[in-house]
Amino acid sequence: MDGNCFFWAVTDQLEHLDIENQSCEELRHAVVNYINNLPEAKRNEMLEFLTTPFNNYVDAMKTNRTYAYHFVIQAMRSMLGSAINIIQQTDADEIQILFMRKTAKAGLNTWHDRDQT
């Protein structure tokens, strides 16, 4: 994994669904801008999950190879107006599916293999 796995997966699904044609970097930039422009009340909701100041977190997310955490995934879901399903292999015999729903639009499926390099 290179820290861009979430962005690569979303880019792949957007291309597959003929919804958008953005690079991983463009998608990262778009979601960071989306987060930066959130109303103060939404920002304050994020603060309870952050261990660093909001501006430091946003600056870190601008950097290539920074991992996306749940509030970035939620922001992506809101920005795209789509459900995001994260499919993760937790061990050799188990697959975990996490659902993040927002609308009835077609959902995006992202695959995360924790052992992939």
Backbone atoms as SQL, in Angstrom:
CREATE TABLE atoms (id INTEGER PRIMARY KEY, chain TEXT, resi INTEGER, resn TEXT, atom TEXT, x REAL, y REAL, z REAL);
INSERT INTO atoms VALUES
  (1, 'A', 1, 'MET', 'N', 0.849, -1.184, 0.000),
  (2, 'A', 1, 'MET', 'CA', 0.000, 0.000, 0.000),
  (3, 'A', 1, 'MET', 'C', 0.886, 1.234, 0.000),
  (4, 'A', 2, 'ASP', 'N', 0.439, 2.232, -0.699),
  (5, 'A', 2, 'ASP', 'CA', 1.270, 3.418, -0.842),
  (6, 'A', 2, 'ASP', 'C', 0.650, 4.675, -0.224),
  (7, 'A', 3, 'GLY', 'N', -0.418, 4.526, 0.527),
  (8, 'A', 3, 'GLY', 'CA', -1.083, 5.689, 1.100),
  (9, 'A', 3, 'GLY', 'C', -2.108, 6.309, 0.164),
  (10, 'A', 4, 'ASN', 'N', -2.083, 5.899, -1.087),
  (11, 'A', 4, 'ASN', 'CA', -3.039, 6.400, -2.069),
  (12, 'A', 4, 'ASN', 'C', -4.094, 5.357, -2.420),
  (13, 'A', 5, 'CYS', 'N', -4.101, 4.217, -1.727),
  (14, 'A', 5, 'CYS', 'CA', -4.955, 3.096, -2.127),
  (15, 'A', 5, 'CYS', 'C', -6.434, 3.487, -2.211),
  (16, 'A', 6, 'PHE', 'N', -6.920, 4.272, -1.262),
  (17, 'A', 6, 'PHE', 'CA', -8.318, 4.693, -1.300),
  (18, 'A', 6, 'PHE', 'C', -8.589, 5.544, -2.541),
  (19, 'A', 7, 'PHE', 'N', -7.705, 6.479, -2.821),
  (20, 'A', 7, 'PHE', 'CA', -7.884, 7.377, -3.964),
  (21, 'A', 7, 'PHE', 'C', -7.776, 6.622, -5.284),
  (22, 'A', 8, 'TRP', 'N', -6.852, 5.666, -5.367),
  (23, 'A', 8, 'TRP', 'CA', -6.747, 4.832, -6.571),
  (24, 'A', 8, 'TRP', 'C', -8.024, 4.036, -6.774),
  (25, 'A', 9, 'ALA', 'N', -8.541, 3.455, -5.690),
  (26, 'A', 9, 'ALA', 'CA', -9.742, 2.626, -5.793),
  (27, 'A', 9, 'ALA', 'C', -10.947, 3.457, -6.241),
  (28, 'A', 10, 'VAL', 'N', -11.112, 4.649, -5.680),
  (29, 'A', 10, 'VAL', 'CA', -12.245, 5.503, -6.066),
  (30, 'A', 10, 'VAL', 'C', -12.087, 5.947, -7.516),
  (31, 'A', 11, 'THR', 'N', -10.867, 6.332, -7.907),
  (32, 'A', 11, 'THR', 'CA', -10.620, 6.713, -9.293),
  (33, 'A', 11, 'THR', 'C', -10.986, 5.585, -10.247),
  (34, 'A', 12, 'ASP', 'N', -10.581, 4.370, -9.890),
  (35, 'A', 12, 'ASP', 'CA', -10.891, 3.209, -10.712),
  (36, 'A', 12, 'ASP', 'C', -12.399, 3.015, -10.861),
  (37, 'A', 13, 'GLN', 'N', -13.128, 3.122, -9.765),
  (38, 'A', 13, 'GLN', 'CA', -14.569, 2.919, -9.818),
  (39, 'A', 13, 'GLN', 'C', -15.275, 4.031, -10.578),
  (40, 'A', 14, 'LEU', 'N', -14.821, 5.269, -10.418),
  (41, 'A', 14, 'LEU', 'CA', -15.420, 6.383, -11.169),
  (42, 'A', 14, 'LEU', 'C', -15.226, 6.184, -12.667),
  (43, 'A', 15, 'GLU', 'N', -14.033, 5.741, -13.052),
  (44, 'A', 15, 'GLU', 'CA', -13.788, 5.471, -14.466),
  (45, 'A', 15, 'GLU', 'C', -14.645, 4.306, -14.953),
  (46, 'A', 16, 'HIS', 'N', -14.748, 3.273, -14.135),
  (47, 'A', 16, 'HIS', 'CA', -15.541, 2.090, -14.497),
  (48, 'A', 16, 'HIS', 'C', -17.013, 2.453, -14.713),
  (49, 'A', 17, 'LEU', 'N', -17.521, 3.372, -13.903),
  (50, 'A', 17, 'LEU', 'CA', -18.925, 3.787, -13.992),
  (51, 'A', 17, 'LEU', 'C', -19.120, 4.960, -14.964),
  (52, 'A', 18, 'ASP', 'N', -18.052, 5.396, -15.628),
  (53, 'A', 18, 'ASP', 'CA', -18.108, 6.541, -16.539),
  (54, 'A', 18, 'ASP', 'C', -18.680, 7.787, -15.874),
  (55, 'A', 19, 'ILE', 'N', -18.332, 7.986, -14.612),
  (56, 'A', 19, 'ILE', 'CA', -18.833, 9.146, -13.867),
  (57, 'A', 19, 'ILE', 'C', -17.847, 10.304, -13.967),
  (58, 'A', 20, 'GLU', 'N', -16.588, 10.058, -13.704),
  (59, 'A', 20, 'GLU', 'CA', -15.571, 11.099, -13.699),
  (60, 'A', 20, 'GLU', 'C', -14.299, 10.532, -14.289),
  (61, 'A', 21, 'ASN', 'N', -13.417, 11.398, -14.697),
  (62, 'A', 21, 'ASN', 'CA', -12.115, 10.960, -15.162),
  (63, 'A', 21, 'ASN', 'C', -11.071, 11.847, -14.493),
  (64, 'A', 22, 'GLN', 'N', -10.742, 11.503, -13.251),
  (65, 'A', 22, 'GLN', 'CA', -9.766, 12.268, -12.487),
  (66, 'A', 22, 'GLN', 'C', -8.634, 11.346, -12.069),
  (67, 'A', 23, 'SER', 'N', -7.453, 11.908, -11.968),
  (68, 'A', 23, 'SER', 'CA', -6.325, 11.142, -11.459),
  (69, 'A', 23, 'SER', 'C', -6.450, 11.031, -9.939),
  (70, 'A', 24, 'CYS', 'N', -5.655, 10.171, -9.387),
  (71, 'A', 24, 'CYS', 'CA', -5.607, 10.009, -7.938),
  (72, 'A', 24, 'CYS', 'C', -5.280, 11.341, -7.259),
  (73, 'A', 25, 'GLU', 'N', -4.323, 12.065, -7.805),
  (74, 'A', 25, 'GLU', 'CA', -3.907, 13.346, -7.235),
  (75, 'A', 25, 'GLU', 'C', -5.018, 14.392, -7.339),
  (76, 'A', 26, 'GLU', 'N', -5.710, 14.413, -8.477),
  (77, 'A', 26, 'GLU', 'CA', -6.816, 15.361, -8.652),
  (78, 'A', 26, 'GLU', 'C', -7.947, 15.059, -7.673),
  (79, 'A', 27, 'LEU', 'N', -8.217, 13.794, -7.468),
  (80, 'A', 27, 'LEU', 'CA', -9.276, 13.401, -6.536),
  (81, 'A', 27, 'LEU', 'C', -8.900, 13.783, -5.108),
  (82, 'A', 28, 'ARG', 'N', -7.647, 13.552, -4.734),
  (83, 'A', 28, 'ARG', 'CA', -7.175, 13.955, -3.406),
  (84, 'A', 28, 'ARG', 'C', -7.334, 15.464, -3.233),
  (85, 'A', 29, 'HIS', 'N', -6.903, 16.222, -4.237),
  (86, 'A', 29, 'HIS', 'CA', -7.004, 17.685, -4.187),
  (87, 'A', 29, 'HIS', 'C', -8.467, 18.123, -4.042),
  (88, 'A', 30, 'ALA', 'N', -9.361, 17.485, -4.780),
  (89, 'A', 30, 'ALA', 'CA', -10.783, 17.855, -4.724),
  (90, 'A', 30, 'ALA', 'C', -11.374, 17.598, -3.347),
  (91, 'A', 31, 'VAL', 'N', -11.064, 16.454, -2.742),
  (92, 'A', 31, 'VAL', 'CA', -11.653, 16.165, -1.430),
  (93, 'A', 31, 'VAL', 'C', -11.042, 17.051, -0.346),
  (94, 'A', 32, 'VAL', 'N', -9.766, 17.391, -0.473),
  (95, 'A', 32, 'VAL', 'CA', -9.152, 18.320, 0.486),
  (96, 'A', 32, 'VAL', 'C', -9.823, 19.685, 0.379),
  (97, 'A', 33, 'ASN', 'N', -10.068, 20.148, -0.839),
  (98, 'A', 33, 'ASN', 'CA', -10.793, 21.420, -1.016),
  (99, 'A', 33, 'ASN', 'C', -12.197, 21.338, -0.430),
  (100, 'A', 34, 'TYR', 'N', -12.859, 20.204, -0.637),
  (101, 'A', 34, 'TYR', 'CA', -14.198, 20.003, -0.087),
  (102, 'A', 34, 'TYR', 'C', -14.158, 20.116, 1.436),
  (103, 'A', 35, 'ILE', 'N', -13.194, 19.442, 2.049),
  (104, 'A', 35, 'ILE', 'CA', -13.060, 19.488, 3.517),
  (105, 'A', 35, 'ILE', 'C', -12.742, 20.902, 3.973),
  (106, 'A', 36, 'ASN', 'N', -11.857, 21.580, 3.276),
  (107, 'A', 36, 'ASN', 'CA', -11.489, 22.958, 3.626),
  (108, 'A', 36, 'ASN', 'C', -12.675, 23.905, 3.585),
  (109, 'A', 37, 'ASN', 'N', -13.645, 23.625, 2.723),
  (110, 'A', 37, 'ASN', 'CA', -14.800, 24.504, 2.564),
  (111, 'A', 37, 'ASN', 'C', -16.032, 24.053, 3.347),
  (112, 'A', 38, 'LEU', 'N', -15.844, 23.073, 4.226),
  (113, 'A', 38, 'LEU', 'CA', -16.972, 22.643, 5.058),
  (114, 'A', 38, 'LEU', 'C', -17.403, 23.770, 5.978),
  (115, 'A', 39, 'PRO', 'N', -18.692, 23.855, 6.277),
  (116, 'A', 39, 'PRO', 'CA', -19.150, 24.832, 7.270),
  (117, 'A', 39, 'PRO', 'C', -18.485, 24.552, 8.621),
  (118, 'A', 40, 'GLU', 'N', -18.366, 25.573, 9.428),
  (119, 'A', 40, 'GLU', 'CA', -17.681, 25.441, 10.713),
  (120, 'A', 40, 'GLU', 'C', -18.280, 24.339, 11.587),
  (121, 'A', 41, 'ALA', 'N', -19.594, 24.185, 11.554),
  (122, 'A', 41, 'ALA', 'CA', -20.235, 23.140, 12.364),
  (123, 'A', 41, 'ALA', 'C', -19.748, 21.743, 11.961),
  (124, 'A', 42, 'LYS', 'N', -19.596, 21.512, 10.656),
  (125, 'A', 42, 'LYS', 'CA', -19.086, 20.221, 10.172),
  (126, 'A', 42, 'LYS', 'C', -17.622, 20.039, 10.554),
  (127, 'A', 43, 'ARG', 'N', -16.850, 21.104, 10.462),
  (128, 'A', 43, 'ARG', 'CA', -15.446, 21.032, 10.876),
  (129, 'A', 43, 'ARG', 'C', -15.348, 20.650, 12.351),
  (130, 'A', 44, 'ASN', 'N', -16.207, 21.260, 13.158),
  (131, 'A', 44, 'ASN', 'CA', -16.189, 20.968, 14.590),
  (132, 'A', 44, 'ASN', 'C', -16.531, 19.514, 14.883),
  (133, 'A', 45, 'GLU', 'N', -17.392, 18.912, 14.065),
  (134, 'A', 45, 'GLU', 'CA', -17.689, 17.486, 14.221),
  (135, 'A', 45, 'GLU', 'C', -16.437, 16.650, 13.972),
  (136, 'A', 46, 'MET', 'N', -15.616, 17.066, 13.017),
  (137, 'A', 46, 'MET', 'CA', -14.389, 16.340, 12.706),
  (138, 'A', 46, 'MET', 'C', -13.362, 16.448, 13.826),
  (139, 'A', 47, 'LEU', 'N', -13.364, 17.578, 14.513),
  (140, 'A', 47, 'LEU', 'CA', -12.337, 17.824, 15.519),
  (141, 'A', 47, 'LEU', 'C', -12.301, 16.772, 16.616),
  (142, 'A', 48, 'GLU', 'N', -13.458, 16.209, 16.943),
  (143, 'A', 48, 'GLU', 'CA', -13.469, 15.213, 18.008),
  (144, 'A', 48, 'GLU', 'C', -12.726, 13.938, 17.615),
  (145, 'A', 49, 'PHE', 'N', -12.481, 13.730, 16.330),
  (146, 'A', 49, 'PHE', 'CA', -11.768, 12.544, 15.858),
  (147, 'A', 49, 'PHE', 'C', -10.305, 12.813, 15.532),
  (148, 'A', 50, 'LEU', 'N', -9.927, 14.073, 15.475),
  (149, 'A', 50, 'LEU', 'CA', -8.563, 14.422, 15.101),
  (150, 'A', 50, 'LEU', 'C', -7.655, 14.504, 16.317),
  (151, 'A', 51, 'THR', 'N', -6.415, 14.099, 16.132),
  (152, 'A', 51, 'THR', 'CA', -5.416, 14.221, 17.194),
  (153, 'A', 51, 'THR', 'C', -4.479, 15.397, 16.926),
  (154, 'A', 52, 'THR', 'N', -4.676, 16.064, 15.793),
  (155, 'A', 52, 'THR', 'CA', -3.903, 17.254, 15.439),
  (156, 'A', 52, 'THR', 'C', -4.881, 18.371, 15.108),
  (157, 'A', 53, 'PRO', 'N', -4.431, 19.607, 15.108),
  (158, 'A', 53, 'PRO', 'CA', -5.316, 20.709, 14.714),
  (159, 'A', 53, 'PRO', 'C', -5.849, 20.502, 13.285),
  (160, 'A', 54, 'PHE', 'N', -7.038, 21.015, 13.038),
  (161, 'A', 54, 'PHE', 'CA', -7.714, 20.844, 11.755),
  (162, 'A', 54, 'PHE', 'C', -6.814, 21.233, 10.584),
  (163, 'A', 55, 'ASN', 'N', -6.209, 22.418, 10.642),
  (164, 'A', 55, 'ASN', 'CA', -5.386, 22.900, 9.525),
  (165, 'A', 55, 'ASN', 'C', -4.182, 21.990, 9.278),
  (166, 'A', 56, 'ASN', 'N', -3.588, 21.450, 10.344),
  (167, 'A', 56, 'ASN', 'CA', -2.467, 20.520, 10.182),
  (168, 'A', 56, 'ASN', 'C', -2.936, 19.249, 9.483),
  (169, 'A', 57, 'TYR', 'N', -4.123, 18.777, 9.850),
  (170, 'A', 57, 'TYR', 'CA', -4.639, 17.566, 9.215),
  (171, 'A', 57, 'TYR', 'C', -4.884, 17.800, 7.727),
  (172, 'A', 58, 'VAL', 'N', -5.513, 18.920, 7.400),
  (173, 'A', 58, 'VAL', 'CA', -5.803, 19.227, 5.999),
  (174, 'A', 58, 'VAL', 'C', -4.498, 19.373, 5.213),
  (175, 'A', 59, 'ASP', 'N', -3.505, 20.025, 5.786),
  (176, 'A', 59, 'ASP', 'CA', -2.215, 20.156, 5.105),
  (177, 'A', 59, 'ASP', 'C', -1.585, 18.794, 4.863),
  (178, 'A', 60, 'ALA', 'N', -1.675, 17.897, 5.829),
  (179, 'A', 60, 'ALA', 'CA', -1.122, 16.543, 5.672),
  (180, 'A', 60, 'ALA', 'C', -1.860, 15.787, 4.574),
  (181, 'A', 61, 'MET', 'N', -3.172, 15.954, 4.489),
  (182, 'A', 61, 'MET', 'CA', -3.964, 15.246, 3.476),
  (183, 'A', 61, 'MET', 'C', -3.631, 15.720, 2.059),
  (184, 'A', 62, 'LYS', 'N', -3.082, 16.899, 1.926),
  (185, 'A', 62, 'LYS', 'CA', -2.676, 17.398, 0.610),
  (186, 'A', 62, 'LYS', 'C', -1.482, 16.611, 0.062),
  (187, 'A', 63, 'THR', 'N', -0.754, 15.988, 0.965),
  (188, 'A', 63, 'THR', 'CA', 0.481, 15.304, 0.602),
  (189, 'A', 63, 'THR', 'C', 0.198, 13.932, 0.014),
  (190, 'A', 64, 'ASN', 'N', 0.792, 13.671, -1.128),
  (191, 'A', 64, 'ASN', 'CA', 0.697, 12.365, -1.760),
  (192, 'A', 64, 'ASN', 'C', 1.163, 11.289, -0.771),
  (193, 'A', 65, 'ARG', 'N', 0.485, 10.153, -0.790),
  (194, 'A', 65, 'ARG', 'CA', 0.793, 8.992, 0.044),
  (195, 'A', 65, 'ARG', 'C', 0.308, 9.117, 1.494),
  (196, 'A', 66, 'THR', 'N', -0.501, 10.128, 1.797),
  (197, 'A', 66, 'THR', 'CA', -1.107, 10.218, 3.123),
  (198, 'A', 66, 'THR', 'C', -2.391, 9.406, 3.108),
  (199, 'A', 67, 'TYR', 'N', -2.522, 8.498, 4.069),
  (200, 'A', 67, 'TYR', 'CA', -3.685, 7.606, 4.122),
  (201, 'A', 67, 'TYR', 'C', -4.969, 8.367, 4.415),
  (202, 'A', 68, 'ALA', 'N', -6.044, 7.932, 3.805),
  (203, 'A', 68, 'ALA', 'CA', -7.373, 8.517, 4.034),
  (204, 'A', 68, 'ALA', 'C', -8.024, 7.805, 5.216),
  (205, 'A', 69, 'TYR', 'N', -8.502, 8.565, 6.160),
  (206, 'A', 69, 'TYR', 'CA', -9.205, 7.999, 7.303),
  (207, 'A', 69, 'TYR', 'C', -10.702, 8.222, 7.131),
  (208, 'A', 70, 'HIS', 'N', -11.483, 7.774, 8.109),
  (209, 'A', 70, 'HIS', 'CA', -12.936, 7.702, 7.923),
  (210, 'A', 70, 'HIS', 'C', -13.574, 9.035, 7.560),
  (211, 'A', 71, 'PHE', 'N', -13.095, 10.159, 8.106),
  (212, 'A', 71, 'PHE', 'CA', -13.749, 11.428, 7.761),
  (213, 'A', 71, 'PHE', 'C', -13.409, 11.864, 6.350),
  (214, 'A', 72, 'VAL', 'N', -12.276, 11.450, 5.811),
  (215, 'A', 72, 'VAL', 'CA', -11.975, 11.721, 4.404),
  (216, 'A', 72, 'VAL', 'C', -12.890, 10.876, 3.527),
  (217, 'A', 73, 'ILE', 'N', -13.106, 9.632, 3.936),
  (218, 'A', 73, 'ILE', 'CA', -14.012, 8.755, 3.188),
  (219, 'A', 73, 'ILE', 'C', -15.429, 9.316, 3.227),
  (220, 'A', 74, 'GLN', 'N', -15.858, 9.802, 4.387),
  (221, 'A', 74, 'GLN', 'CA', -17.187, 10.407, 4.493),
  (222, 'A', 74, 'GLN', 'C', -17.278, 11.675, 3.645),
  (223, 'A', 75, 'ALA', 'N', -16.213, 12.471, 3.640),
  (224, 'A', 75, 'ALA', 'CA', -16.214, 13.684, 2.819),
  (225, 'A', 75, 'ALA', 'C', -16.278, 13.319, 1.337),
  (226, 'A', 76, 'MET', 'N', -15.563, 12.276, 0.944),
  (227, 'A', 76, 'MET', 'CA', -15.605, 11.821, -0.448),
  (228, 'A', 76, 'MET', 'C', -17.019, 11.379, -0.813),
  (229, 'A', 77, 'ARG', 'N', -17.641, 10.639, 0.083),
  (230, 'A', 77, 'ARG', 'CA', -19.012, 10.175, -0.143),
  (231, 'A', 77, 'ARG', 'C', -19.942, 11.370, -0.343),
  (232, 'A', 78, 'SER', 'N', -19.832, 12.362, 0.507),
  (233, 'A', 78, 'SER', 'CA', -20.681, 13.549, 0.392),
  (234, 'A', 78, 'SER', 'C', -20.372, 14.332, -0.880),
  (235, 'A', 79, 'MET', 'N', -19.097, 14.486, -1.173),
  (236, 'A', 79, 'MET', 'CA', -18.680, 15.243, -2.357),
  (237, 'A', 79, 'MET', 'C', -19.208, 14.597, -3.631),
  (238, 'A', 80, 'LEU', 'N', -19.136, 13.260, -3.701),
  (239, 'A', 80, 'LEU', 'CA', -19.577, 12.542, -4.897),
  (240, 'A', 80, 'LEU', 'C', -21.076, 12.249, -4.895),
  (241, 'A', 81, 'GLY', 'N', -21.719, 12.357, -3.725),
  (242, 'A', 81, 'GLY', 'CA', -23.140, 12.030, -3.627),
  (243, 'A', 81, 'GLY', 'C', -23.404, 10.565, -3.895),
  (244, 'A', 82, 'SER', 'N', -22.513, 9.719, -3.421),
  (245, 'A', 82, 'SER', 'CA', -22.611, 8.301, -3.717),
  (246, 'A', 82, 'SER', 'C', -22.280, 7.480, -2.483),
  (247, 'A', 83, 'ALA', 'N', -22.828, 6.280, -2.430),
  (248, 'A', 83, 'ALA', 'CA', -22.424, 5.334, -1.396),
  (249, 'A', 83, 'ALA', 'C', -21.011, 4.868, -1.696),
  (250, 'A', 84, 'ILE', 'N', -20.266, 4.547, -0.662),
  (251, 'A', 84, 'ILE', 'CA', -18.939, 3.964, -0.824),
  (252, 'A', 84, 'ILE', 'C', -18.891, 2.696, 0.001),
  (253, 'A', 85, 'ASN', 'N', -18.586, 1.595, -0.637),
  (254, 'A', 85, 'ASN', 'CA', -18.438, 0.310, 0.035),
  (255, 'A', 85, 'ASN', 'C', -16.961, -0.036, 0.046),
  (256, 'A', 86, 'ILE', 'N', -16.430, -0.281, 1.224),
  (257, 'A', 86, 'ILE', 'CA', -15.019, -0.635, 1.343),
  (258, 'A', 86, 'ILE', 'C', -14.937, -2.123, 1.629),
  (259, 'A', 87, 'ILE', 'N', -14.253, -2.829, 0.769),
  (260, 'A', 87, 'ILE', 'CA', -14.112, -4.273, 0.902),
  (261, 'A', 87, 'ILE', 'C', -12.664, -4.539, 1.277),
  (262, 'A', 88, 'GLN', 'N', -12.479, -5.204, 2.393),
  (263, 'A', 88, 'GLN', 'CA', -11.133, -5.401, 2.923),
  (264, 'A', 88, 'GLN', 'C', -10.933, -6.850, 3.323),
  (265, 'A', 89, 'GLN', 'N', -9.831, -7.421, 2.923),
  (266, 'A', 89, 'GLN', 'CA', -9.503, -8.767, 3.361),
  (267, 'A', 89, 'GLN', 'C', -8.786, -8.648, 4.696),
  (268, 'A', 90, 'THR', 'N', -9.381, -9.221, 5.760),
  (269, 'A', 90, 'THR', 'CA', -8.803, -9.096, 7.086),
  (270, 'A', 90, 'THR', 'C', -7.847, -10.232, 7.414),
  (271, 'A', 91, 'ASP', 'N', -8.026, -11.369, 6.820),
  (272, 'A', 91, 'ASP', 'CA', -7.071, -12.469, 6.885),
  (273, 'A', 91, 'ASP', 'C', -7.335, -13.388, 5.705),
  (274, 'A', 92, 'ALA', 'N', -6.671, -14.514, 5.666),
  (275, 'A', 92, 'ALA', 'CA', -6.750, -15.380, 4.484),
  (276, 'A', 92, 'ALA', 'C', -8.162, -15.875, 4.196),
  (277, 'A', 93, 'ASP', 'N', -8.998, -16.001, 5.206),
  (278, 'A', 93, 'ASP', 'CA', -10.320, -16.595, 5.018),
  (279, 'A', 93, 'ASP', 'C', -11.476, -15.621, 5.216),
  (280, 'A', 94, 'GLU', 'N', -11.192, -14.367, 5.511),
  (281, 'A', 94, 'GLU', 'CA', -12.270, -13.451, 5.872),
  (282, 'A', 94, 'GLU', 'C', -12.205, -12.178, 5.035),
  (283, 'A', 95, 'ILE', 'N', -13.350, -11.771, 4.546),
  (284, 'A', 95, 'ILE', 'CA', -13.473, -10.497, 3.836),
  (285, 'A', 95, 'ILE', 'C', -14.484, -9.647, 4.589),
  (286, 'A', 96, 'GLN', 'N', -14.132, -8.412, 4.834),
  (287, 'A', 96, 'GLN', 'CA', -14.986, -7.485, 5.573),
  (288, 'A', 96, 'GLN', 'C', -15.500, -6.429, 4.605),
  (289, 'A', 97, 'ILE', 'N', -16.782, -6.140, 4.670),
  (290, 'A', 97, 'ILE', 'CA', -17.368, -5.104, 3.827),
  (291, 'A', 97, 'ILE', 'C', -17.934, -4.016, 4.738),
  (292, 'A', 98, 'LEU', 'N', -17.470, -2.798, 4.529),
  (293, 'A', 98, 'LEU', 'CA', -17.936, -1.649, 5.294),
  (294, 'A', 98, 'LEU', 'C', -18.792, -0.792, 4.375),
  (295, 'A', 99, 'PHE', 'N', -19.951, -0.403, 4.818),
  (296, 'A', 99, 'PHE', 'CA', -20.872, 0.376, 3.995),
  (297, 'A', 99, 'PHE', 'C', -20.944, 1.807, 4.496),
  (298, 'A', 100, 'MET', 'N', -20.893, 2.746, 3.584),
  (299, 'A', 100, 'MET', 'CA', -21.082, 4.155, 3.911),
  (300, 'A', 100, 'MET', 'C', -22.093, 4.692, 2.924),
  (301, 'A', 101, 'ARG', 'N', -23.332, 4.765, 3.318),
  (302, 'A', 101, 'ARG', 'CA', -24.428, 5.160, 2.419),
  (303, 'A', 101, 'ARG', 'C', -24.748, 6.641, 2.561),
  (304, 'A', 102, 'LYS', 'N', -25.121, 7.234, 1.471),
  (305, 'A', 102, 'LYS', 'CA', -25.648, 8.599, 1.492),
  (306, 'A', 102, 'LYS', 'C', -26.860, 8.717, 0.587),
  (307, 'A', 103, 'THR', 'N', -26.763, 8.231, -0.628),
  (308, 'A', 103, 'THR', 'CA', -27.852, 8.397, -1.573),
  (309, 'A', 103, 'THR', 'C', -28.184, 7.066, -2.220),
  (310, 'A', 104, 'ALA', 'N', -29.189, 7.097, -3.050),
  (311, 'A', 104, 'ALA', 'CA', -29.590, 5.882, -3.758),
  (312, 'A', 104, 'ALA', 'C', -28.827, 5.706, -5.062),
  (313, 'A', 105, 'LYS', 'N', -27.883, 6.603, -5.371),
  (314, 'A', 105, 'LYS', 'CA', -27.090, 6.466, -6.584),
  (315, 'A', 105, 'LYS', 'C', -26.256, 5.193, -6.521),
  (316, 'A', 106, 'ALA', 'N', -25.754, 4.806, -7.657),
  (317, 'A', 106, 'ALA', 'CA', -24.879, 3.634, -7.694),
  (318, 'A', 106, 'ALA', 'C', -23.708, 3.839, -6.752),
  (319, 'A', 107, 'GLY', 'N', -23.358, 2.804, -6.035),
  (320, 'A', 107, 'GLY', 'CA', -22.275, 2.894, -5.066),
  (321, 'A', 107, 'GLY', 'C', -20.928, 2.612, -5.693),
  (322, 'A', 108, 'LEU', 'N', -19.901, 3.068, -5.022),
  (323, 'A', 108, 'LEU', 'CA', -18.531, 2.785, -5.419),
  (324, 'A', 108, 'LEU', 'C', -18.019, 1.680, -4.528),
  (325, 'A', 109, 'ASN', 'N', -17.314, 0.723, -5.078),
  (326, 'A', 109, 'ASN', 'CA', -16.711, -0.353, -4.308),
  (327, 'A', 109, 'ASN', 'C', -15.208, -0.176, -4.338),
  (328, 'A', 110, 'THR', 'N', -14.589, -0.131, -3.175),
  (329, 'A', 110, 'THR', 'CA', -13.139, -0.042, -3.119),
  (330, 'A', 110, 'THR', 'C', -12.606, -1.295, -2.464),
  (331, 'A', 111, 'TRP', 'N', -11.507, -1.806, -2.976),
  (332, 'A', 111, 'TRP', 'CA', -10.885, -3.014, -2.440),
  (333, 'A', 111, 'TRP', 'C', -9.601, -2.615, -1.742),
  (334, 'A', 112, 'HIS', 'N', -9.428, -3.077, -0.522),
  (335, 'A', 112, 'HIS', 'CA', -8.226, -2.768, 0.240),
  (336, 'A', 112, 'HIS', 'C', -7.621, -4.081, 0.704),
  (337, 'A', 113, 'ASP', 'N', -6.434, -4.414, 0.214),
  (338, 'A', 113, 'ASP', 'CA', -5.709, -5.614, 0.629),
  (339, 'A', 113, 'ASP', 'C', -4.576, -5.144, 1.521),
  (340, 'A', 114, 'ARG', 'N', -4.697, -5.418, 2.806),
  (341, 'A', 114, 'ARG', 'CA', -3.722, -4.877, 3.740),
  (342, 'A', 114, 'ARG', 'C', -2.319, -5.404, 3.520),
  (343, 'A', 115, 'ASP', 'N', -2.160, -6.525, 2.809),
  (344, 'A', 115, 'ASP', 'CA', -0.843, -7.094, 2.560),
  (345, 'A', 115, 'ASP', 'C', -0.254, -6.654, 1.223),
  (346, 'A', 116, 'GLN', 'N', -1.027, -5.889, 0.442),
  (347, 'A', 116, 'GLN', 'CA', -0.573, -5.451, -0.872),
  (348, 'A', 116, 'GLN', 'C', 0.456, -4.346, -0.727),
  (349, 'A', 117, 'THR', 'N', 1.488, -4.399, -1.498),
  (350, 'A', 117, 'THR', 'CA', 2.521, -3.333, -1.433),
  (351, 'A', 117, 'THR', 'C', 2.574, -2.583, -2.722);
